[in-house]
Amino acid sequence: MVSIIIYTTAEKLLHKQGKLPDDDDWAENGYYYWHLRGVPRKLEVGDKIYFAVKGYIRGYFEVEDIDDSDECEIEFHSSSWVDIEPDNQLPSKSFQGFKYADKVEGLK
C-alpha cells in the first residue's frame, strides 16, 4: 500500500471537500475524483490521497476507486476528509502531478 500527495489551490480543495456548489449530479452524492496523467504504482483502494495547499499538507481523503482504463481517475468521498491539525501540518513546496507520501518524513 502507498499513499500520494497532490498540490492544489485552496479553492479546489474546498470543492473536493463538498464545501462549494457543484453543478455535477455525481458530486451531489459527495463523490469526487482527481485526474492524473500517470498511474501511481501500488496505489490501492483504502490508501490516502493527501492534499497540500499554500505550502503545507492539510489533510487527506481515503481512495474509494481507481480507474486507469484511459487516464488515471482517483475517486473519493468528501466525507472521508481528515484534517491534519495545524501544528502537525508538514511543509510542502508546490509541484505538479503527484508524489509518493512515503518520500515525506512524517507521513510514513
N, CA, C and O of each residue as an XYZ file, in Angstrom:
432
protein
N       0.833     -1.187      0.000
C       0.000      0.000      0.000
C       0.879      1.252      0.000
O       1.952      1.285      0.601
N       0.389      2.270     -0.689
C       1.136      3.509     -0.789
C       0.133      4.653     -0.919
O      -0.929      4.487     -1.519
N       0.463      5.782     -0.371
C      -0.377      6.967     -0.493
C       0.347      8.006     -1.337
O       1.565      7.951     -1.506
N      -0.433      8.966     -1.870
C       0.151     10.002     -2.708
C      -0.221     11.387     -2.175
O      -1.124     11.537     -1.352
N       0.502     12.389     -2.669
C       0.256     13.784     -2.310
C      -0.018     14.560     -3.597
O       0.666     14.375     -4.604
N      -1.020     15.423     -3.548
C      -1.377     16.317     -4.643
C      -1.226     17.740     -4.123
O      -1.619     18.028     -2.992
N      -0.668     18.624     -4.923
C      -0.591     20.040     -4.555
C      -1.651     20.768     -5.363
O      -1.702     20.632     -6.585
N      -2.502     21.544     -4.690
C      -3.599     22.217     -5.376
C      -3.868     23.588     -4.761
O      -3.138     24.036     -3.877
N      -4.915     24.243     -5.235
C      -5.305     25.536     -4.686
C      -6.320     25.332     -3.559
O      -6.960     24.285     -3.465
N      -6.453     26.337     -2.719
C      -7.418     26.271     -1.618
C      -8.837     26.109     -2.162
O      -9.632     25.361     -1.592
N      -9.161     26.792     -3.244
C     -10.500     26.704     -3.820
C     -10.808     25.299     -4.326
O     -11.903     24.786     -4.091
N      -9.862     24.671     -5.013
C     -10.087     23.306     -5.499
C     -10.264     22.334     -4.345
O     -11.089     21.424     -4.420
N      -9.502     22.516     -3.285
C      -9.650     21.623     -2.131
C     -11.019     21.808     -1.486
O     -11.664     20.822     -1.129
N     -11.471     23.033     -1.329
C     -12.808     23.278     -0.773
C     -13.879     22.613     -1.633
O     -14.850     22.066     -1.109
N     -13.702     22.659     -2.951
C     -14.637     21.997     -3.867
C     -14.663     20.495     -3.604
O     -15.738     19.908     -3.485
N     -13.504     19.875     -3.514
C     -13.427     18.429     -3.305
C     -13.951     18.013     -1.929
O     -14.357     16.867     -1.735
N     -13.941     18.939     -0.987
C     -14.495     18.671      0.341
C     -16.017     18.855      0.351
O     -16.669     18.619      1.369
N     -16.574     19.277     -0.781
C     -18.010     19.480     -0.877
C     -18.471     20.791     -0.266
O     -19.653     20.950      0.040
N     -17.556     21.730     -0.085
C     -17.881     22.993      0.566
C     -18.206     24.114     -0.407
O     -18.506     25.228      0.020
N     -18.153     23.843     -1.707
C     -18.513     24.817     -2.730
C     -19.603     24.205     -3.606
O     -19.633     22.988     -3.787
N     -20.502     25.030     -4.154
C     -21.564     24.498     -5.023
C     -20.986     23.784     -6.238
O     -19.917     24.138     -6.735
N     -21.712     22.773     -6.704
C     -21.264     21.983     -7.853
C     -22.471     21.655     -8.719
O     -23.515     21.260     -8.200
N     -22.342     21.815    -10.032
C     -23.440     21.515    -10.950
C     -23.509     20.041    -11.315
O     -24.481     19.611    -11.937
N     -22.530     19.277    -10.955
C     -22.447     17.869    -11.318
C     -23.305     17.028    -10.365
O     -23.108     17.070     -9.151
N     -24.256     16.265    -10.916
C     -25.114     15.412    -10.084
C     -24.295     14.398     -9.302
O     -24.632     14.051     -8.170
N     -23.224     13.930     -9.914
C     -22.370     12.934     -9.270
C     -21.807     13.493     -7.974
O     -21.756     12.798     -6.959
N     -21.382     14.755     -8.012
C     -20.798     15.389     -6.841
C     -21.839     15.636     -5.758
O     -21.487     15.722     -4.581
N     -23.119     15.752     -6.127
C     -24.165     15.952     -5.128
C     -24.218     14.798     -4.137
O     -24.654     14.979     -3.000
N     -23.783     13.626     -4.552
C     -23.748     12.464     -3.669
C     -22.486     12.435     -2.821
O     -22.285     11.510     -2.034
N     -21.638     13.442     -2.977
C     -20.412     13.533     -2.184
C     -19.204     12.866     -2.796
O     -18.129     12.870     -2.196
N     -19.356     12.286     -3.991
C     -18.237     11.622     -4.642
C     -17.509     12.594     -5.564
O     -18.125     13.310     -6.353
N     -16.211     12.601     -5.447
C     -15.362     13.459     -6.269
C     -14.232     12.615     -6.830
O     -14.023     11.477     -6.409
N     -13.507     13.181     -7.779
C     -12.390     12.453     -8.371
C     -11.266     13.417     -8.690
O     -11.456     14.632     -8.752
N     -10.088     12.843     -8.890
C      -8.912     13.606     -9.292
C      -8.269     12.872    -10.454
O      -8.002     11.673    -10.370
N      -8.020     13.602    -11.549
C      -7.377     13.020    -12.727
C      -5.868     13.198    -12.639
O      -5.380     14.252    -12.229
N      -5.144     12.172    -13.021
C      -3.686     12.218    -13.094
C      -3.248     11.732    -14.465
O      -3.913     10.899    -15.082
N      -2.136     12.252    -14.932
C      -1.591     11.798    -16.223
C      -1.025     10.393    -16.114
O      -1.231      9.560    -16.997
N      -0.320     10.138    -15.041
C       0.266      8.821    -14.838
C      -0.485      8.061    -13.755
O      -1.233      8.649    -12.973
N      -0.283      6.776    -13.717
C      -0.927      5.936    -12.715
C       0.057      5.687    -11.577
O       1.134      5.137    -11.811
N      -0.286      6.076    -10.353
C       0.606      5.787     -9.228
C       0.693      4.275     -8.994
O      -0.310      3.621     -8.710
N       1.886      3.744     -9.116
C       2.082      2.309     -8.913
C       1.770      1.948     -7.467
O       2.108      2.684     -6.540
N       1.141      0.840     -7.297
C       0.813      0.273     -5.988
C      -0.247      1.050     -5.220
O      -0.569      0.666     -4.096
N      -0.803      2.118     -5.769
C      -1.900      2.823     -5.106
C      -3.123      1.921     -5.133
O      -3.485      1.386     -6.181
N      -3.759      1.754     -3.979
C      -4.888      0.838     -3.863
C      -6.063      1.528     -3.179
O      -5.911      2.555     -2.518
N      -7.234      0.930     -3.359
C      -8.407      1.387     -2.631
C      -8.087      1.293     -1.140
O      -7.534      0.295     -0.677
N      -8.437      2.331     -0.401
C      -8.146      2.389      1.031
C      -6.908      3.206      1.359
O      -6.717      3.602      2.509
N      -6.057      3.465      0.358
C      -4.892      4.319      0.574
C      -5.348      5.764      0.734
O      -6.528      6.069      0.558
N      -4.432      6.636      1.063
C      -4.746      8.044      1.278
C      -4.269      8.882      0.102
O      -3.240      8.602     -0.512
N      -5.050      9.923     -0.195
C      -4.637     10.922     -1.163
C      -4.566     12.243     -0.390
O      -5.578     12.887     -0.113
N      -3.331     12.614     -0.057
C      -3.079     13.838      0.708
C      -3.170     15.045     -0.217
O      -2.855     14.955     -1.403
N      -3.603     16.174      0.337
C      -3.640     17.419     -0.421
C      -2.833     18.486      0.289
O      -2.994     18.721      1.487
N      -1.958     19.129     -0.477
C      -1.140     20.233      0.022
C      -1.654     21.528     -0.603
O      -1.977     21.582     -1.790
N      -1.720     22.568      0.229
C      -2.210     23.874     -0.194
C      -1.381     24.946      0.509
O      -1.107     24.842      1.705
N      -0.989     25.965     -0.233
C      -0.267     27.102      0.333
C       0.916     26.677      1.204
O       1.129     27.219      2.288
N       1.673     25.708      0.717
C       2.920     25.329      1.360
C       2.849     24.273      2.449
O       3.865     23.956      3.068
N       1.644     23.712      2.696
C       1.511     22.697      3.752
C       0.565     21.580      3.342
O      -0.397     21.806      2.607
N       0.844     20.379      3.820
C      -0.054     19.247      3.626
C      -1.174     19.411      4.651
O      -0.928     19.393      5.857
N      -2.410     19.570      4.162
C      -3.548     19.944      5.013
C      -4.371     18.772      5.526
O      -5.008     18.880      6.574
N      -4.370     17.651      4.805
C      -5.182     16.507      5.202
C      -5.265     15.510      4.064
O      -4.499     15.578      3.103
N      -6.212     14.577      4.184
C      -6.320     13.539      3.161
C      -7.741     12.995      3.040
O      -8.566     13.122      3.945
N      -7.992     12.381      1.875
C      -9.193     11.605      1.621
C      -8.775     10.146      1.518
O      -7.608      9.849      1.263
N      -9.718      9.241      1.713
C      -9.461      7.823      1.511
C      -9.877      7.458      0.085
O     -10.979      7.795     -0.349
N      -9.000      6.773     -0.634
C      -9.272      6.358     -2.015
C     -10.364      5.291     -2.013
O     -10.259      4.280     -1.319
N     -11.418      5.534     -2.803
C     -12.528      4.571     -2.901
C     -12.488      3.754     -4.182
O     -12.962      2.619     -4.211
N     -11.922      4.328     -5.251
C     -11.857      3.610     -6.518
C     -10.748      4.228     -7.368
O     -10.433      5.411     -7.234
N     -10.169      3.420     -8.232
C      -9.140      3.889     -9.159
C      -9.496      3.346    -10.532
O      -9.594      2.134    -10.723
N      -9.689      4.244    -11.485
C      -9.972      3.846    -12.863
C      -8.796      4.289    -13.723
O      -8.589      5.482    -13.945
N      -8.040      3.329    -14.195
C      -6.877      3.663    -15.027
C      -7.048      3.133    -16.450
O      -6.064      2.858    -17.137
N      -8.306      2.991    -16.892
C      -8.552      2.454    -18.231
C      -8.160      3.440    -19.337
O      -7.693      3.021    -20.396
N      -8.344      4.735    -19.106
C      -7.975      5.734    -20.106
C      -6.882      6.629    -19.523
O      -5.718      6.536    -19.914
N      -7.257      7.475    -18.606
C      -6.291      8.233    -17.813
C      -6.616      7.882    -16.373
O      -7.704      7.378    -16.093
N      -5.728      8.128    -15.488
C      -5.942      7.728    -14.104
C      -6.955      8.666    -13.441
O      -6.780      9.885    -13.436
N      -8.002      8.084    -12.891
C      -9.034      8.836    -12.181
C      -9.183      8.198    -10.801
O      -9.539      7.026    -10.676
N      -8.905      8.992     -9.773
C      -8.988      8.505     -8.395
C     -10.259      9.061     -7.773
O     -10.462     10.275     -7.739
N     -11.107      8.177     -7.286
C     -12.385      8.580     -6.697
C     -12.308      8.531     -5.169
O     -11.693      7.641     -4.582
N     -12.954      9.517     -4.549
C     -13.035      9.566     -3.084
C     -14.329     10.256     -2.697
O     -14.941     10.938     -3.519
N     -14.747     10.085     -1.461
C     -15.962     10.714     -0.958
C     -15.565     11.879     -0.061
O     -14.624     11.778      0.726
N     -16.294     12.987     -0.188
C     -15.953     14.182      0.584
C     -15.994     13.938      2.091
O     -15.271     14.592      2.842
N     -16.829     13.006      2.535
C     -16.941     12.740      3.977
C     -15.731     12.016      4.551
O     -15.583     11.920      5.770
N     -14.862     11.504      3.674
C     -13.677     10.794      4.175
C     -12.531     11.747      4.509
O     -11.472     11.305      4.955
N     -12.732     13.058      4.298
C     -11.682     14.042      4.560
C     -11.267     14.022      6.031
O     -12.113     14.027      6.926
N      -9.951     13.998      6.269
C      -9.380     14.082      7.620
C      -8.407     15.254      7.633
O      -7.420     15.263      6.897
N      -8.696     16.241      8.477
C      -7.798     17.390      8.634
C      -6.549     16.974      9.395
O      -6.609     16.149     10.306
N      -5.436     17.544      9.017
C      -4.222     17.439      9.824
C      -4.175     18.715     10.654
O      -4.233     19.815     10.106
N      -4.072     18.574     11.959
C      -4.041     19.741     12.844
C      -2.926     20.693     12.413
O      -1.848     20.248     12.019
N      -3.182     22.007     12.487
C      -2.187     22.991     12.030
C      -0.784     22.775     12.600
O       0.201     22.966     11.887
N      -0.677     22.387     13.857
C       0.644     22.172     14.457
C       1.365     20.957     13.877
O       2.581     20.828     14.016
N       0.603     20.056     13.220
C       1.189     18.831     12.668
C       1.306     18.849     11.146
O       1.776     17.880     10.550
N       0.882     19.945     10.512
C       0.972     20.029      9.058
C       2.428     20.109      8.629
O       3.228     20.847      9.202
N       2.747     19.330      7.606
C       4.111     19.280      7.107
C       4.284     20.221      5.927
O       3.388     20.330      5.089
N       5.432     20.911      5.846
C       5.654     21.807      4.712
C       5.778     21.023      3.413
O       6.246     19.884      3.390
N       5.346     21.666      2.335
C       5.445     21.058      1.014
C       5.591     22.167     -0.017
O       4.769     23.081     -0.082
N       6.634     22.078     -0.814
C       6.797     23.020     -1.914
C       5.792     22.672     -3.007
O       5.373     21.523     -3.141
N       5.419     23.670     -3.776
C       4.489     23.479     -4.881
C       5.103     22.529     -5.917
O       6.305     22.583     -6.179
N       4.279     21.668     -6.499
C       4.729     20.755     -7.544
C       3.537     20.384     -8.421
O       2.388     20.611     -8.041
N       3.808     19.820     -9.579
C       2.761     19.362    -10.485
C       2.678     17.849    -10.428
O       3.652     17.170    -10.102
N       1.508     17.334    -10.746
C       1.325     15.889    -10.741
C       1.107     15.376     -9.337
O       0.297     15.921     -8.587
N       1.832     14.326     -8.979
C       1.729     13.760     -7.637
C       3.101     13.303     -7.182
O       4.025     13.157     -7.983
N       3.215     13.081     -5.883
C       4.418     12.428     -5.366
C       3.990     11.452     -4.287
O       2.909     11.573     -3.711
N       4.842     10.498     -4.027
C       4.525      9.458     -3.052
C       4.721      9.966     -1.633
O       5.725     10.610     -1.328
N       3.755      9.671     -0.768
C       3.784     10.135      0.610
C       4.903      9.494      1.409
O       5.386     10.088      2.373
N       5.330      8.289      1.031
C       6.381      7.623      1.797
C       7.731      8.312      1.622
O       8.684      7.997      2.335
N       7.821      9.245      0.683
C       9.063     10.013      0.480
C       9.120     11.219      1.409
O      10.144     11.898      1.471
N       8.022     11.500      2.140
C       7.938     12.661      3.018
C       8.050     12.209      4.478
O       7.218     11.453      4.979
N       9.078     12.684      5.130
C       9.272     12.353      6.542
C       8.067     12.833      7.343
O       7.671     13.992      7.226
N       7.487     11.965      8.147
C       6.342     12.319      8.958
C       5.033     11.758      8.425
O       4.034     11.735      9.144
N       5.021     11.308      7.179
C       3.816     10.699      6.594
C       3.961      9.199      6.403
O       3.056      8.550      5.879
N       5.072      8.652      6.815
C       5.318      7.217      6.586
C       4.375      6.349      7.368
O       4.452      5.123      7.285
